[in-house]
């Protein structure tokens, strides 16, 4: 039984795993999208969302907590000034994991983890009535007429409406 054992070990020692997650979070906030394996992306998601929540708090203590985990001071600044303000109205779910397929070298399932951008609000589509289409019979298809021929444009009407030349004087 795995009671109170959250997270995957990923076949690494504790120190290696913590260092890997710290590097991944730093790269993730720096680039706002990274490609990694499915399991690593799912584990990174919880850490990244906690960091964004710290960024939304925005106080000094939250900044120091984020700086103790994220390895680059510029990335911490980016988190608190540009990334976290995007999600002030959002209650959670700041990241998205998109599965890409398998890696050709070792058949590992690969995913992209990225920050969710604010969605454009579109009006809901109105419910359309669906009508049952009746099949066209031979008599109905024979009734379809060809479009009428297009009449050619009269050359005199074009010259009458055209603008006068630059040097000419228009007489009324």
C-alpha positions in Angstrom: 0.0 0.0 0.0 1.2 3.5 -0.9 -0.4 5.6 1.8 1.0 9.2 1.9 3.6 8.4 -0.8 2.9 11.1 -3.4 4.9 11.5 -6.5 6.9 9.1 -8.7 10.5 8.1 -8.0 11.5 7.9 -11.6 14.4 5.5 -10.8 16.5 8.3 -9.3 17.8 9.1 -5.9 16.0 11.8 -3.9 18.7 14.4 -4.4 18.9 13.7 -8.1 15.1 13.9 -8.5 14.8 17.2 -6.6 17.6 18.7 -8.6 16.0 17.6 -11.8 12.6 19.1 -10.9 14.3 22.4 -9.9 16.0 22.6 -13.2 12.9 21.6 -15.1 10.8 24.3 -13.3 13.4 26.9 -14.0 13.5 26.0 -17.7 9.7 25.8 -17.9 9.2 29.3 -16.6 12.0 30.6 -18.7 10.7 29.2 -22.0 7.0 28.8 -21.0 6.9 25.4 -22.8 9.1 22.4 -22.7 9.1 18.9 -24.1 9.7 16.0 -21.8 8.3 12.5 -20.9 4.7 12.1 -19.8 5.5 11.1 -16.3 8.0 14.0 -15.8 5.5 16.5 -17.3 2.7 15.3 -14.9 5.0 15.6 -11.9 6.3 19.0 -13.1 2.7 20.3 -13.4 2.0 20.2 -9.7 5.3 22.0 -8.8 4.8 24.7 -11.5 1.2 25.4 -10.4 2.4 25.8 -6.8 5.0 28.3 -8.0 2.4 30.3 -10.0 0.2 30.3 -6.9 3.1 31.8 -5.0 3.5 34.4 -7.7 -0.1 35.3 -7.5 0.3 36.0 -3.7 3.1 38.4 -4.7 4.5 39.2 -1.2 8.1 39.1 -0.1 7.7 35.8 1.7 6.2 34.1 -1.4 9.0 35.5 -3.6 11.6 34.1 -1.2 9.9 30.7 -1.2 9.9 30.6 -5.0 13.5 31.8 -5.1 14.5 28.9 -2.8 13.2 26.4 -5.4 13.8 28.2 -8.8 17.5 28.4 -9.6 17.6 31.7 -11.6 16.7 35.1 -10.1 15.6 36.4 -13.5 13.1 33.6 -13.8 11.8 34.4 -10.4 11.3 38.0 -11.4 9.6 36.9 -14.7 7.3 34.6 -12.7 6.2 37.4 -10.4 6.0 40.2 -12.9 4.7 38.6 -16.2 3.5 35.1 -15.7 1.5 35.2 -12.4 -0.4 38.4 -13.3 -1.9 36.6 -16.3 -3.7 34.2 -14.0 -5.1 36.5 -11.3 -8.7 35.6 -12.2 -8.0 31.9 -12.7 -8.5 29.6 -9.8 -6.1 26.9 -11.0 -5.1 24.8 -14.0 -2.3 27.1 -15.2 -0.6 24.4 -17.3 -1.5 22.0 -20.1 0.1 18.6 -21.0 -0.2 17.6 -24.6 0.9 14.1 -25.6 3.1 13.9 -28.6 3.7 10.2 -29.1 6.7 8.0 -28.4 10.4 8.9 -28.6 12.2 6.9 -31.3 15.3 6.1 -29.3 13.8 4.4 -26.2 10.0 4.3 -26.9 9.3 6.7 -24.0 6.0 8.6 -24.3 6.8 12.2 -24.9 4.6 15.3 -24.0 4.7 19.0 -24.2 3.9 20.9 -21.0 3.0 24.6 -21.5 1.3 27.5 -19.8 -2.3 27.9 -20.6 -3.0 31.3 -22.2 -6.2 33.2 -21.5 -8.9 32.0 -23.8 -10.8 34.3 -26.1 -14.4 34.4 -25.0 -16.6 33.6 -27.9 -20.4 33.8 -27.9 -22.1 30.5 -27.7 -23.4 29.1 -31.0 -27.1 29.2 -31.2 -28.9 25.9 -31.5 -29.6 25.3 -35.1 -32.6 23.3 -36.2 -31.5 20.2 -38.1 -33.8 19.4 -41.0 -34.0 16.0 -42.6 -32.7 16.3 -46.1 -34.9 14.5 -48.7 -33.1 12.7 -51.5 -33.3 14.5 -54.8 -35.3 12.5 -57.3 -34.7 12.5 -61.1 -37.6 14.9 -61.7 -36.3 17.4 -59.2 -32.8 17.3 -60.6 -34.2 17.9 -64.1 -35.9 21.1 -62.9 -32.5 22.7 -62.0 -31.9 25.5 -64.5 -28.6 26.9 -65.8 -27.7 30.4 -64.5 -28.5 33.1 -67.1 -25.7 34.3 -69.2 -23.9 37.4 -68.0 -24.6 40.5 -70.2 -21.5 42.3 -71.4 -20.9 45.8 -70.0 -21.6 48.7 -72.4 -18.3 50.6 -73.2 -20.1 54.0 -73.2 -21.4 53.6 -69.7 -17.9 53.0 -68.4 -16.5 56.1 -70.1 -19.3 58.3 -68.8 -18.7 57.3 -65.2 -14.9 57.5 -65.4 -13.1 60.4 -63.8 -11.9 63.1 -66.2 -8.2 63.3 -67.2 -5.9 65.6 -65.3 -5.5 68.3 -68.0 -9.0 68.2 -69.3 -11.7 70.7 -68.3 -15.1 69.2 -67.6 -18.0 71.1 -69.1 -21.5 70.8 -67.7 
